[in-house]
Amino acid sequence: AMGSAPGLGESIARKARAAFGDVRVWLLAALYGANFGTELMMNKMLATFFFDFHGMGLRQAGLAAGLFGLMNLFARSLGG
């Protein structure tokens, strides 16, 4: 590529191979995937939970569940 340092692509590829070869990276990816899947399932059931157990109307339960999911989106992107 124009303007790039010589050998930079090789360095990145070497680092990527080292990262993908590390079992800790795969373990972290699996744990993150399981965590995120659990969160998605919880968000899916949250409106029903609010409606059934907290006496909220459908609109309020949907709004509360949506806001919870939106908060998770921002918290996750900020490292939470």
All heavy atoms as a GROMACS GRO file, in nm:
protein
  591
    1ALA      N    1   0.084  -0.119   0.000
    1ALA     CA    2   0.000   0.000   0.000
    1ALA      C    3   0.088   0.124   0.000
    1ALA      O    4   0.198   0.124   0.052
    1ALA     CB    5  -0.091   0.000   0.121
    2MET      N    6   0.034   0.228  -0.055
    2MET     CA    7   0.110   0.351  -0.067
    2MET      C    8   0.130   0.417   0.068
    2MET      O    9   0.038   0.431   0.146
    2MET     CB   10   0.033   0.448  -0.158
    2MET     CG   11   0.116   0.507  -0.265
    2MET     SD   12   0.010   0.601  -0.372
    2MET     CE   13   0.108   0.746  -0.382
    3GLY      N   14   0.250   0.453   0.100
    3GLY     CA   15   0.277   0.526   0.223
    3GLY      C   16   0.287   0.439   0.346
    3GLY      O   17   0.304   0.490   0.455
    4SER      N   18   0.274   0.307   0.332
    4SER     CA   19   0.284   0.224   0.452
    4SER      C   20   0.428   0.181   0.474
    4SER      O   21   0.508   0.176   0.383
    4SER     CB   22   0.194   0.101   0.439
    4SER     OG   23   0.240   0.018   0.335
    5ALA      N   24   0.458   0.151   0.597
    5ALA     CA   25   0.594   0.110   0.633
    5ALA      C   26   0.622  -0.028   0.574
    5ALA      O   27   0.532  -0.112   0.568
    5ALA     CB   28   0.610   0.106   0.784
    6PRO      N   29   0.744  -0.051   0.529
    6PRO     CA   30   0.777  -0.182   0.473
    6PRO      C   31   0.762  -0.292   0.579
    6PRO      O   32   0.802  -0.276   0.694
    6PRO     CB   33   0.923  -0.168   0.431
    6PRO     CG   34   0.963  -0.028   0.454
    6PRO     CD   35   0.854   0.041   0.528
    7GLY      N   36   0.700  -0.402   0.540
    7GLY     CA   37   0.684  -0.514   0.631
    7GLY      C   38   0.572  -0.499   0.732
    7GLY      O   39   0.553  -0.585   0.816
    8LEU      N   40   0.495  -0.391   0.724
    8LEU     CA   41   0.388  -0.369   0.822
    8LEU      C   42   0.281  -0.476   0.810
    8LEU      O   43   0.232  -0.528   0.910
    8LEU     CB   44   0.328  -0.229   0.805
    8LEU     CG   45   0.220  -0.191   0.905
    8LEU    CD1   46   0.278  -0.189   1.046
    8LEU    CD2   47   0.162  -0.056   0.872
    9GLY      N   48   0.245  -0.512   0.688
    9GLY     CA   49   0.143  -0.616   0.667
    9GLY      C   50   0.188  -0.749   0.723
    9GLY      O   51   0.108  -0.823   0.780
   10GLU      N   52   0.315  -0.781   0.708
   10GLU     CA   53   0.367  -0.907   0.762
   10GLU      C   54   0.360  -0.907   0.914
   10GLU      O   55   0.329  -1.007   0.976
   10GLU     CB   56   0.511  -0.928   0.716
   10GLU     CG   57   0.524  -0.947   0.566
   10GLU     CD   58   0.668  -0.941   0.520
   10GLU    OE1   59   0.759  -0.941   0.605
   10GLU    OE2   60   0.688  -0.935   0.398
   11SER      N   61   0.389  -0.793   0.975
   11SER     CA   62   0.386  -0.782   1.121
   11SER      C   63   0.243  -0.802   1.173
   11SER      O   64   0.223  -0.872   1.273
   11SER     CB   65   0.438  -0.645   1.164
   11SER     OG   66   0.422  -0.627   1.302
   12ILE      N   67   0.147  -0.743   1.106
   12ILE     CA   68   0.007  -0.757   1.148
   12ILE      C   69  -0.038  -0.901   1.132
   12ILE      O   70  -0.104  -0.957   1.219
   12ILE     CB   71  -0.083  -0.660   1.069
   12ILE    CG1   72  -0.052  -0.516   1.109
   12ILE    CG2   73  -0.230  -0.692   1.090
   12ILE    CD1   74  -0.119  -0.411   1.025
   13ALA      N   75  -0.002  -0.964   1.021
   13ALA     CA   76  -0.040  -1.103   0.997
   13ALA      C   77   0.023  -1.195   1.102
   13ALA      O   78  -0.042  -1.287   1.152
   13ALA     CB   79   0.002  -1.146   0.857
   14ARG      N   80   0.147  -1.169   1.138
   14ARG     CA   81   0.214  -1.251   1.240
   14ARG      C   82   0.144  -1.236   1.375
   14ARG      O   83   0.121  -1.334   1.446
   14ARG     CB   84   0.362  -1.211   1.249
   14ARG     CG   85   0.443  -1.302   1.339
   14ARG     CD   86   0.592  -1.268   1.339
   14ARG     NE   87   0.616  -1.138   1.399
   14ARG     CZ   88   0.662  -1.030   1.335
   14ARG    NH1   89   0.691  -1.036   1.206
   14ARG    NH2   90   0.680  -0.915   1.396
   15LYS      N   91   0.107  -1.114   1.409
   15LYS     CA   92   0.038  -1.090   1.536
   15LYS      C   93  -0.101  -1.155   1.536
   15LYS      O   94  -0.144  -1.210   1.638
   15LYS     CB   95   0.027  -0.941   1.564
   15LYS     CG   96   0.159  -0.877   1.599
   15LYS     CD   97   0.145  -0.728   1.618
   15LYS     CE   98   0.281  -0.665   1.646
   15LYS     NZ   99   0.271  -0.520   1.659
   16ALA      N  100  -0.169  -1.148   1.423
   16ALA     CA  101  -0.301  -1.210   1.413
   16ALA      C  102  -0.290  -1.360   1.428
   16ALA      O  103  -0.372  -1.422   1.498
   16ALA     CB  104  -0.367  -1.174   1.281
   17ARG      N  105  -0.192  -1.422   1.364
   17ARG     CA  106  -0.173  -1.567   1.378
   17ARG      C  107  -0.144  -1.604   1.522
   17ARG      O  108  -0.196  -1.704   1.574
   17ARG     CB  109  -0.059  -1.614   1.287
   17ARG     CG  110  -0.101  -1.642   1.145
   17ARG     CD  111   0.006  -1.718   1.068
   17ARG     NE  112   0.133  -1.647   1.060
   17ARG     CZ  113   0.165  -1.556   0.969
   17ARG    NH1  114   0.076  -1.523   0.877
   17ARG    NH2  115   0.283  -1.498   0.969
   18ALA      N  116  -0.063  -1.524   1.589
   18ALA     CA  117  -0.032  -1.552   1.729
   18ALA      C  118  -0.157  -1.540   1.816
   18ALA      O  119  -0.181  -1.623   1.904
   18ALA     CB  120   0.076  -1.457   1.780
   19ALA      N  121  -0.239  -1.439   1.790
   19ALA     CA  122  -0.361  -1.420   1.869
   19ALA      C  123  -0.460  -1.534   1.845
   19ALA      O  124  -0.517  -1.589   1.940
   19ALA     CB  125  -0.425  -1.286   1.836
   20PHE      N  126  -0.482  -1.570   1.719
   20PHE     CA  127  -0.578  -1.676   1.688
   20PHE      C  128  -0.528  -1.813   1.732
   20PHE      O  129  -0.606  -1.906   1.745
   20PHE     CB  130  -0.612  -1.677   1.540
   20PHE     CG  131  -0.700  -1.562   1.499
   20PHE    CD1  132  -0.663  -1.478   1.396
   20PHE    CD2  133  -0.819  -1.536   1.566
   20PHE    CE1  134  -0.744  -1.372   1.358
   20PHE    CE2  135  -0.900  -1.431   1.530
   20PHE     CZ  136  -0.862  -1.349   1.426
   21GLY      N  137  -0.399  -1.826   1.754
   21GLY     CA  138  -0.344  -1.952   1.801
   21GLY      C  139  -0.345  -1.965   1.953
   21GLY      O  140  -0.312  -2.071   2.006
   22ASP      N  141  -0.382  -1.861   2.022
   22ASP     CA  142  -0.383  -1.860   2.169
   22ASP      C  143  -0.517  -1.912   2.220
   22ASP      O  144  -0.623  -1.856   2.189
   22ASP     CB  145  -0.358  -1.718   2.218
   22ASP     CG  146  -0.333  -1.710   2.368
   22ASP    OD1  147  -0.366  -1.806   2.440
   22ASP    OD2  148  -0.278  -1.607   2.412
   23VAL      N  149  -0.514  -2.017   2.299
   23VAL     CA  150  -0.637  -2.077   2.351
   23VAL      C  151  -0.715  -1.979   2.439
   23VAL      O  152  -0.838  -1.986   2.446
   23VAL     CB  153  -0.606  -2.209   2.426
   23VAL    CG1  154  -0.535  -2.182   2.558
   23VAL    CG2  155  -0.732  -2.289   2.448
   24ARG      N  156  -0.647  -1.885   2.502
   24ARG     CA  157  -0.717  -1.786   2.587
   24ARG      C  158  -0.807  -1.696   2.504
   24ARG      O  159  -0.914  -1.656   2.550
   24ARG     CB  160  -0.616  -1.703   2.664
   24ARG     CG  161  -0.536  -1.785   2.766
   24ARG     CD  162  -0.427  -1.705   2.828
   24ARG     NE  163  -0.332  -1.666   2.725
   24ARG     CZ  164  -0.226  -1.590   2.746
   24ARG    NH1  165  -0.200  -1.543   2.865
   24ARG    NH2  166  -0.144  -1.560   2.647
   25VAL      N  167  -0.766  -1.667   2.380
   25VAL     CA  168  -0.849  -1.585   2.291
   25VAL      C  169  -0.977  -1.660   2.257
   25VAL      O  170  -1.087  -1.604   2.260
   25VAL     CB  171  -0.771  -1.547   2.164
   25VAL    CG1  172  -0.862  -1.480   2.061
   25VAL    CG2  173  -0.654  -1.457   2.199
   26TRP      N  174  -0.966  -1.789   2.226
   26TRP     CA  175  -1.083  -1.870   2.194
   26TRP      C  176  -1.174  -1.886   2.315
   26TRP      O  177  -1.297  -1.883   2.302
   26TRP     CB  178  -1.039  -2.006   2.140
   26TRP     CG  179  -0.978  -1.992   2.004
   26TRP    CD1  180  -0.846  -1.996   1.974
   26TRP    CD2  181  -1.047  -1.967   1.882
   26TRP    NE1  182  -0.828  -1.975   1.840
   26TRP    CE2  183  -0.950  -1.959   1.781
   26TRP    CE3  184  -1.181  -1.952   1.849
   26TRP    CZ2  185  -0.984  -1.935   1.647
   26TRP    CZ3  186  -1.214  -1.929   1.716
   26TRP    CH2  187  -1.116  -1.921   1.618
   27LEU      N  188  -1.117  -1.902   2.432
   27LEU     CA  189  -1.196  -1.914   2.554
   27LEU      C  190  -1.273  -1.785   2.581
   27LEU      O  191  -1.394  -1.787   2.612
   27LEU     CB  192  -1.106  -1.948   2.673
   27LEU     CG  193  -1.174  -1.969   2.807
   27LEU    CD1  194  -1.276  -2.081   2.799
   27LEU    CD2  195  -1.071  -1.999   2.913
   28LEU      N  196  -1.207  -1.672   2.567
   28LEU     CA  197  -1.273  -1.544   2.587
   28LEU      C  198  -1.385  -1.523   2.485
   28LEU      O  199  -1.494  -1.476   2.520
   28LEU     CB  200  -1.171  -1.430   2.578
   28LEU     CG  201  -1.227  -1.289   2.598
   28LEU    CD1  202  -1.285  -1.275   2.738
   28LEU    CD2  203  -1.118  -1.186   2.575
   29ALA      N  204  -1.360  -1.561   2.359
   29ALA     CA  205  -1.464  -1.547   2.255
   29ALA      C  206  -1.585  -1.634   2.287
   29ALA      O  207  -1.700  -1.591   2.270
   29ALA     CB  208  -1.406  -1.582   2.119
   30ALA      N  209  -1.561  -1.756   2.336
   30ALA     CA  210  -1.672  -1.845   2.371
   30ALA      C  211  -1.751  -1.789   2.489
   30ALA      O  212  -1.875  -1.790   2.487
   30ALA     CB  213  -1.618  -1.985   2.403
   31LEU      N  214  -1.682  -1.741   2.589
   31LEU     CA  215  -1.751  -1.684   2.705
   31LEU      C  216  -1.830  -1.559   2.668
   31LEU      O  217  -1.942  -1.539   2.714
   31LEU     CB  218  -1.651  -1.653   2.816
   31LEU     CG  219  -1.589  -1.775   2.883
   31LEU    CD1  220  -1.478  -1.732   2.979
   31LEU    CD2  221  -1.695  -1.854   2.957
   32TYR      N  222  -1.772  -1.476   2.583
   32TYR     CA  223  -1.841  -1.355   2.540
   32TYR      C  224  -1.966  -1.392   2.460
   32TYR      O  225  -2.072  -1.333   2.479
   32TYR     CB  226  -1.747  -1.269   2.455
   32TYR     CG  227  -1.811  -1.140   2.409
   32TYR    CD1  228  -1.812  -1.029   2.492
   32TYR    CD2  229  -1.871  -1.129   2.285
   32TYR    CE1  230  -1.871  -0.910   2.451
   32TYR    CE2  231  -1.929  -1.011   2.243
   32TYR     CZ  232  -1.930  -0.903   2.327
   32TYR     OH  233  -1.989  -0.787   2.286
   33GLY      N  234  -1.952  -1.490   2.372
   33GLY     CA  235  -2.067  -1.533   2.293
   33GLY      C  236  -2.179  -1.588   2.380
   33GLY      O  237  -2.297  -1.560   2.358
   34ALA      N  238  -2.145  -1.669   2.480
   34ALA     CA  239  -2.246  -1.724   2.570
   34ALA      C  240  -2.312  -1.611   2.650
   34ALA      O  241  -2.433  -1.611   2.670
   34ALA     CB  242  -2.182  -1.826   2.664
   35ASN      N  243  -2.233  -1.516   2.696
   35ASN     CA  244  -2.285  -1.404   2.773
   35ASN      C  245  -2.379  -1.321   2.687
   35ASN      O  246  -2.489  -1.284   2.731
   35ASN     CB  247  -2.168  -1.319   2.823
   35ASN     CG  248  -2.209  -1.198   2.903
   35ASN    OD1  249  -2.326  -1.165   2.913
   35ASN    ND2  250  -2.112  -1.131   2.958
   36PHE      N  251  -2.339  -1.293   2.565
   36PHE     CA  252  -2.422  -1.210   2.477
   36PHE      C  253  -2.550  -1.283   2.440
   36PHE      O  254  -2.657  -1.223   2.434
   36PHE     CB  255  -2.343  -1.170   2.353
   36PHE     CG  256  -2.412  -1.068   2.269
   36PHE    CD1  257  -2.436  -0.942   2.319
   36PHE    CD2  258  -2.452  -1.098   2.141
   36PHE    CE1  259  -2.500  -0.846   2.243
   36PHE    CE2  260  -2.516  -1.003   2.064
   36PHE     CZ  261  -2.540  -0.878   2.114
   37GLY      N  262  -2.541  -1.414   2.417
   37GLY     CA  263  -2.660  -1.492   2.386
   37GLY      C  264  -2.758  -1.493   2.501
   37GLY      O  265  -2.880  -1.482   2.482
   38THR      N  266  -2.707  -1.503   2.622
   38THR     CA  267  -2.793  -1.498   2.741
   38THR      C  268  -2.861  -1.362   2.752
   38THR      O  269  -2.979  -1.352   2.783
   38THR     CB  270  -2.711  -1.528   2.868
   38THR    OG1  271  -2.652  -1.657   2.854
   38THR    CG2  272  -2.796  -1.523   2.992
   39GLU      N  273  -2.785  -1.257   2.726
   39GLU     CA  274  -2.842  -1.123   2.732
   39GLU      C  275  -2.952  -1.104   2.628
   39GLU      O  276  -3.057  -1.045   2.658
   39GLU     CB  277  -2.731  -1.020   2.710
   39GLU     CG  278  -2.779  -0.878   2.718
   39GLU     CD  279  -2.667  -0.778   2.697
   39GLU    OE1  280  -2.554  -0.804   2.741
   39GLU    OE2  281  -2.695  -0.674   2.635
   40LEU      N  282  -2.931  -1.153   2.508
   40LEU     CA  283  -3.034  -1.143   2.404
   40LEU      C  284  -3.161  -1.218   2.444
   40LEU      O  285  -3.272  -1.169   2.425
   40LEU     CB  286  -2.982  -1.196   2.271
   40LEU     CG  287  -2.876  -1.111   2.201
   40LEU    CD1  288  -2.830  -1.180   2.073
   40LEU    CD2  289  -2.929  -0.972   2.171
   41MET      N  290  -3.144  -1.336   2.501
   41MET     CA  291  -3.260  -1.414   2.545
   41MET      C  292  -3.334  -1.342   2.657
   41MET      O  293  -3.457  -1.339   2.660
   41MET     CB  294  -3.213  -1.553   2.590
   41MET     CG  295  -3.326  -1.645   2.618
   41MET     SD  296  -3.422  -1.670   2.469
   41MET     CE  297  -3.539  -1.785   2.527
   42MET      N  298  -3.259  -1.285   2.749
   42MET     CA  299  -3.321  -1.211   2.859
   42MET      C  300  -3.398  -1.090   2.806
   42MET      O  301  -3.511  -1.064   2.848
   42MET     CB  302  -3.214  -1.165   2.957
   42MET     CG  303  -3.268  -1.102   3.081
   42MET     SD  304  -3.134  -1.074   3.195
   42MET     CE  305  -3.188  -0.921   3.264
   43ASN      N  306  -3.338  -1.017   2.713
   43ASN     CA  307  -3.408  -0.902   2.655
   43ASN      C  308  -3.536  -0.945   2.583
   43ASN      O  309  -3.636  -0.874   2.585
   43ASN     CB  310  -3.316  -0.827   2.558
   43ASN     CG  311  -3.211  -0.748   2.630
   43ASN    OD1  312  -3.221  -0.722   2.750
   43ASN    ND2  313  -3.107  -0.712   2.559
   44LYS      N  314  -3.532  -1.062   2.520
   44LYS     CA  315  -3.649  -1.112   2.449
   44LYS      C  316  -3.765  -1.138   2.545
   44LYS      O  317  -3.880  -1.112   2.512
   44LYS     CB  318  -3.610  -1.240   2.375
   44LYS     CG  319  -3.724  -1.309   2.307
   44LYS     CD  320  -3.676  -1.439   2.245
   44LYS     CE  321  -3.795  -1.514   2.194
   44LYS     NZ  322  -3.807  -1.646   2.247
   45MET      N  323  -3.736  -1.190   2.663
   45MET     CA  324  -3.840  -1.229   2.757
   45MET      C  325  -3.878  -1.118   2.855
   45MET      O  326  -3.973  -1.132   2.931
   45MET     CB  327  -3.794  -1.351   2.837
   45MET     CG  328  -3.765  -1.474   2.751
   45MET     SD  329  -3.907  -1.527   2.653
   45MET     CE  330  -4.016  -1.583   2.780
   46LEU      N  331  -3.806  -1.009   2.853
   46LEU     CA  332  -3.824  -0.905   2.955
   46LEU      C  333  -3.961  -0.839   2.950
   46LEU      O  334  -4.022  -0.816   3.054
   46LEU     CB  335  -3.713  -0.801   2.940
   46LEU     CG  336  -3.678  -0.719   3.061
   46LEU    CD1  337  -3.652  -0.807   3.182
   46LEU    CD2  338  -3.558  -0.633   3.032
   47ALA      N  339  -4.012  -0.809   2.832
   47ALA     CA  340  -4.143  -0.743   2.822
   47ALA      C  341  -4.253  -0.834   2.879
   47ALA      O  342  -4.342  -0.786   2.951
   47ALA     CB  343  -4.174  -0.706   2.678
   48THR      N  344  -4.245  -0.962   2.849
   48THR     CA  345  -4.342  -1.058   2.904
   48THR      C  346  -4.332  -1.064   3.055
   48THR      O  347  -4.433  -1.068   3.125
   48THR     CB  348  -4.317  -1.197   2.843
   48THR    OG1  349  -4.322  -1.187   2.702
   48THR    CG2  350  -4.422  -1.296   2.890
   49PHE      N  351  -4.209  -1.061   3.106
   49PHE     CA  352  -4.189  -1.064   3.251
   49PHE      C  353  -4.251  -0.941   3.317
   49PHE      O  354  -4.322  -0.952   3.417
   49PHE     CB  355  -4.039  -1.071   3.281
   49PHE     CG  356  -4.006  -1.063   3.426
   49PHE    CD1  357  -4.023  -1.172   3.510
   49PHE    CD2  358  -3.955  -0.946   3.481
   49PHE    CE1  359  -3.992  -1.165   3.644
   49PHE    CE2  360  -3.924  -0.938   3.615
   49PHE     CZ  361  -3.943  -1.048   3.697
   50PHE      N  362  -4.224  -0.823   3.261
   50PHE     CA  363  -4.281  -0.700   3.317
   50PHE      C  364  -4.434  -0.704   3.312
   50PHE      O  365  -4.502  -0.660   3.404
   50PHE     CB  366  -4.229  -0.578   3.242
   50PHE     CG  367  -4.087  -0.542   3.272
   50PHE    CD1  368  -4.008  -0.481   3.176
   50PHE    CD2  369  -4.030  -0.568   3.396
   50PHE    CE1  370  -3.876  -0.446   3.203
   50PHE    CE2  371  -3.899  -0.535   3.424
   50PHE     CZ  372  -3.822  -0.474   3.327
   51PHE      N  373  -4.489  -0.754   3.203
   51PHE     CA  374  -4.634  -0.760   3.186
   51PHE      C  375  -4.696  -0.859   3.287
   51PHE      O  376  -4.793  -0.826   3.354
   51PHE     CB  377  -4.668  -0.801   3.043
   51PHE     CG  378  -4.814  -0.814   3.016
   51PHE    CD1  379  -4.893  -0.700   3.001
   51PHE    CD2  380  -4.874  -0.938   3.005
   51PHE    CE1  381  -5.029  -0.710   2.975
   51PHE    CE2  382  -5.010  -0.949   2.980
   51PHE     CZ  383  -5.087  -0.836   2.965
   52ASP      N  384  -4.637  -0.979   3.297
   52ASP     CA  385  -4.696  -1.084   3.381
   52ASP      C  386  -4.675  -1.061   3.530
   52ASP      O  387  -4.764  -1.088   3.610
   52ASP     CB  388  -4.636  -1.220   3.344
   52ASP     CG  389  -4.684  -1.270   3.209
   52ASP    OD1  390  -4.784  -1.217   3.158
   52ASP    OD2  391  -4.619  -1.362   3.156
   53PHE      N  392  -4.558  -1.015   3.571
   53PHE     CA  393  -4.524  -1.013   3.713
   53PHE      C  394  -4.524  -0.874   3.776
   53PHE      O  395  -4.520  -0.863   3.899
   53PHE     CB  396  -4.388  -1.080   3.737
   53PHE     CG  397  -4.390  -1.226   3.706
   53PHE    CD1  398  -4.334  -1.273   3.588
   53PHE    CD2  399  -4.449  -1.316   3.793
   53PHE    CE1  400  -4.336  -1.408   3.558
   53PHE    CE2  401  -4.452  -1.452   3.764
   53PHE     CZ  402  -4.396  -1.497   3.645
   54HIS      N  403  -4.523  -0.770   3.696
   54HIS     CA  404  -4.520  -0.635   3.753
   54HIS      C  405  -4.642  -0.552   3.717
   54HIS      O  406  -4.649  -0.433   3.747
   54HIS     CB  407  -4.392  -0.562   3.710
   54HIS     CG  408  -4.269  -0.619   3.773
   54HIS    ND1  409  -4.234  -0.597   3.903
   54HIS    CD2  410  -4.174  -0.701   3.723
   54HIS    CE1  411  -4.123  -0.661   3.931
   54HIS    NE2  412  -4.084  -0.726   3.823
   55GLY      N  413  -4.739  -0.614   3.652
   55GLY     CA  414  -4.865  -0.548   3.625
   55GLY      C  415  -4.856  -0.431   3.528
   55GLY      O  416  -4.944  -0.345   3.527
   56MET      N  417  -4.753  -0.425   3.449
   56MET     CA  418  -4.740  -0.317   3.351
   56MET      C  419  -4.830  -0.347   3.231
   56MET      O  420  -4.856  -0.463   3.200
   56MET     CB  421  -4.597  -0.304   3.301
   56MET     CG  422  -4.498  -0.254   3.400
   56MET     SD  423  -4.336  -0.240   3.319
   56MET     CE  424  -4.247  -0.147   3.440
   57GLY      N  425  -4.875  -0.242   3.165
   57GLY     CA  426  -4.946  -0.261   3.039
   57GLY      C  427  -4.847  -0.304   2.931
   57GLY      O  428  -4.725  -0.295   2.949
   58LEU      N  429  -4.899  -0.352   2.820
   58LEU     CA  430  -4.812  -0.399   2.712
   58LEU      C  431  -4.719  -0.290   2.662
   58LEU      O  432  -4.600  -0.313   2.638
   58LEU     CB  433  -4.894  -0.454   2.597
   58LEU     CG  434  -4.957  -0.591   2.620
   58LEU    CD1  435  -5.044  -0.630   2.502
   58LEU    CD2  436  -4.851  -0.696   2.643
   59ARG      N  437  -4.772  -0.171   2.645
   59ARG     CA  438  -4.691  -0.060   2.593
   59ARG      C  439  -4.580  -0.024   2.690
   59ARG      O  440  -4.464  -0.008   2.653
   59ARG     CB  441  -4.780   0.061   2.566
   59ARG     CG  442  -4.703   0.177   2.506
   59ARG     CD  443  -4.796   0.287   2.468
   59ARG     NE  444  -4.872   0.241   2.352
   59ARG     CZ  445  -4.950   0.318   2.279
   59ARG    NH1  446  -4.967   0.443   2.313
   59ARG    NH2  447  -5.013   0.271   2.176
   60GLN      N  448  -4.614  -0.014   2.820
   60GLN     CA  449  -4.512   0.020   2.920
   60GLN      C  450  -4.408  -0.091   2.935
   60GLN      O  451  -4.289  -0.065   2.949
   60GLN     CB  452  -4.578   0.048   3.055
   60GLN     CG  453  -4.662   0.173   3.054
   60GLN     CD  454  -4.780   0.161   3.150
   60GLN    OE1  455  -4.826   0.052   3.180
   60GLN    NE2  456  -4.828   0.276   3.194
   61ALA      N  457  -4.455  -0.216   2.932
   61ALA     CA  458  -4.362  -0.329   2.944
   61ALA      C  459  -4.267  -0.333   2.824
   61ALA      O  460  -4.146  -0.355   2.840
   61ALA     CB  461  -4.440  -0.461   2.952
   62GLY      N  462  -4.319  -0.308   2.706
   62GLY     CA  463  -4.234  -0.305   2.586
   62GLY      C  464  -4.134  -0.191   2.591
   62GLY      O  465  -4.018  -0.208   2.553
   63LEU      N  466  -4.179  -0.075   2.638
   63LEU     CA  467  -4.088   0.039   2.649
   63LEU      C  468  -3.978   0.012   2.751
   63LEU      O  469  -3.860   0.038   2.725
   63LEU     CB  470  -4.166   0.165   2.689
   63LEU     CG  471  -4.085   0.293   2.706
   63LEU    CD1  472  -4.018   0.332   2.575
   63LEU    CD2  473  -4.172   0.405   2.758
   64ALA      N  474  -4.015  -0.042   2.867
   64ALA     CA  475  -3.916  -0.072   2.970
   64ALA      C  476  -3.814  -0.175   2.920
   64ALA      O  477  -3.694  -0.161   2.941
   64ALA     CB  478  -3.984  -0.121   3.097
   65ALA      N  479  -3.863  -0.279   2.852
   65ALA     CA  480  -3.773  -0.381   2.799
   65ALA      C  481  -3.682  -0.322   2.692
   65ALA      O  482  -3.562  -0.351   2.687
   65ALA     CB  483  -3.853  -0.498   2.742
   66GLY      N  484  -3.738  -0.237   2.606
   66GLY     CA  485  -3.657  -0.174   2.503
   66GLY      C  486  -3.551  -0.082   2.561
   66GLY      O  487  -3.436  -0.080   2.513
   67LEU      N  488  -3.586  -0.008   2.664
   67LEU     CA  489  -3.488   0.081   2.727
   67LEU      C  490  -3.378   0.001   2.796
   67LEU      O  491  -3.262   0.042   2.796
   67LEU     CB  492  -3.558   0.174   2.827
   67LEU     CG  493  -3.646   0.281   2.764
   67LEU    CD1  494  -3.722   0.357   2.871
   67LEU    CD2  495  -3.565   0.375   2.678
   68PHE      N  496  -3.414  -0.113   2.854
   68PHE     CA  497  -3.314  -0.199   2.916
   68PHE      C  498  -3.214  -0.248   2.811
   68PHE      O  499  -3.093  -0.245   2.831
   68PHE     CB  500  -3.382  -0.316   2.986
   68PHE     CG  501  -3.287  -0.404   3.062
   68PHE    CD1  502  -3.241  -0.366   3.187
   68PHE    CD2  503  -3.245  -0.524   3.009
   68PHE    CE1  504  -3.154  -0.448   3.258
   68PHE    CE2  505  -3.158  -0.606   3.078
   68PHE     CZ  506  -3.112  -0.568   3.203
   69GLY      N  507  -3.266  -0.293   2.698
   69GLY     CA  508  -3.179  -0.338   2.589
   69GLY      C  509  -3.093  -0.227   2.535
   69GLY      O  510  -2.974  -0.245   2.505
   70LEU      N  511  -3.148  -0.107   2.524
   70LEU     CA  512  -3.073   0.008   2.475
   70LEU      C  513  -2.962   0.045   2.574
   70LEU      O  514  -2.849   0.074   2.532
   70LEU     CB  515  -3.167   0.127   2.455
   70LEU     CG  516  -3.114   0.244   2.375
   70LEU    CD1  517  -3.076   0.201   2.236
   70LEU    CD2  518  -3.219   0.354   2.370
   71MET      N  519  -2.993   0.040   2.702
   71MET     CA  520  -2.891   0.067   2.804
   71MET      C  521  -2.778  -0.036   2.794
   71MET      O  522  -2.660  -0.001   2.804
   71MET     CB  523  -2.955   0.064   2.942
   71MET     CG  524  -2.862   0.094   3.058
   71MET     SD  525  -2.782  -0.046   3.136
   71MET     CE  526  -2.914  -0.158   3.167
   72ASN      N  527  -2.813  -0.162   2.772
   72ASN     CA  528  -2.710  -0.266   2.757
   72ASN      C  529  -2.623  -0.240   2.635
   72ASN      O  530  -2.502  -0.263   2.640
   72ASN     CB  531  -2.775  -0.404   2.744
   72ASN     CG  532  -2.826  -0.456   2.875
   72ASN    OD1  533  -2.782  -0.413   2.980
   72ASN    ND2  534  -2.919  -0.549   2.870
   73LEU      N  535  -2.682  -0.190   2.528
   73LEU     CA  536  -2.605  -0.160   2.408
   73LEU      C  537  -2.498  -0.056   2.436
   73LEU      O  538  -2.381  -0.071   2.400
   73LEU     CB  539  -2.700  -0.112   2.297
   73LEU     CG  540  -2.636  -0.071   2.166
   73LEU    CD1  541  -2.582  -0.194   2.094
   73LEU    CD2  542  -2.736   0.001   2.080
   74PHE      N  543  -2.536   0.052   2.505
   74PHE     CA  544  -2.439   0.157   2.536
   74PHE      C  545  -2.339   0.113   2.642
   74PHE      O  546  -2.222   0.142   2.633
   74PHE     CB  547  -2.511   0.285   2.579
   74PHE     CG  548  -2.579   0.354   2.466
   74PHE    CD1  549  -2.717   0.358   2.458
   74PHE    CD2  550  -2.506   0.412   2.363
   74PHE    CE1  551  -2.780   0.421   2.353
   74PHE    CE2  552  -2.567   0.475   2.258
   74PHE     CZ  553  -2.705   0.478   2.252
   75ALA      N  554  -2.387   0.040   2.744
   75ALA     CA  555  -2.295  -0.007   2.849
   75ALA      C  556  -2.192  -0.103   2.791
   75ALA      O  557  -2.073  -0.098   2.826
   75ALA     CB  558  -2.373  -0.075   2.961
   76ARG      N  559  -2.233  -0.190   2.700
   76ARG     CA  560  -2.141  -0.286   2.640
   76ARG      C  561  -2.035  -0.214   2.557
   76ARG      O  562  -1.918  -0.248   2.562
   76ARG     CB  563  -2.218  -0.385   2.553
   76ARG     CG  564  -2.133  -0.493   2.494
   76ARG     CD  565  -2.216  -0.598   2.427
   76ARG     NE  566  -2.298  -0.676   2.518
   76ARG     CZ  567  -2.254  -0.779   2.587
   76ARG    NH1  568  -2.130  -0.817   2.577
   76ARG    NH2  569  -2.334  -0.844   2.667
   77SER      N  570  -2.077  -0.115   2.481
   77SER     CA  571  -1.980  -0.044   2.396
   77SER      C  572  -1.883   0.042   2.479
   77SER      O  573  -1.773   0.072   2.434
   77SER     CB  574  -2.051   0.043   2.294
   77SER     OG  575  -2.126   0.144   2.358
   78LEU      N  576  -1.921   0.076   2.600
   78LEU     CA  577  -1.832   0.152   2.687
   78LEU      C  578  -1.750   0.062   2.780
   78LEU      O  579  -1.679   0.110   2.867
   78LEU     CB  580  -1.914   0.252   2.771
   78LEU     CG  581  -1.981   0.362   2.691
   78LEU    CD1  582  -2.072   0.446   2.781
   78LEU    CD2  583  -1.879   0.450   2.623
   79GLY      N  584  -1.761  -0.070   2.761
   79GLY     CA  585  -1.679  -0.163   2.837
   79GLY      C  586  -1.751  -0.228   2.954
   79GLY      O  587  -1.690  -0.302   3.029
   80GLY      N  588  -1.879  -0.201   2.972
   80GLY     CA  589  -1.951  -0.257   3.086
   80GLY      C  590  -2.015  -0.388   3.058
   80GLY      O  591  -2.015  -0.444   2.954
   0.00000   0.00000   0.00000
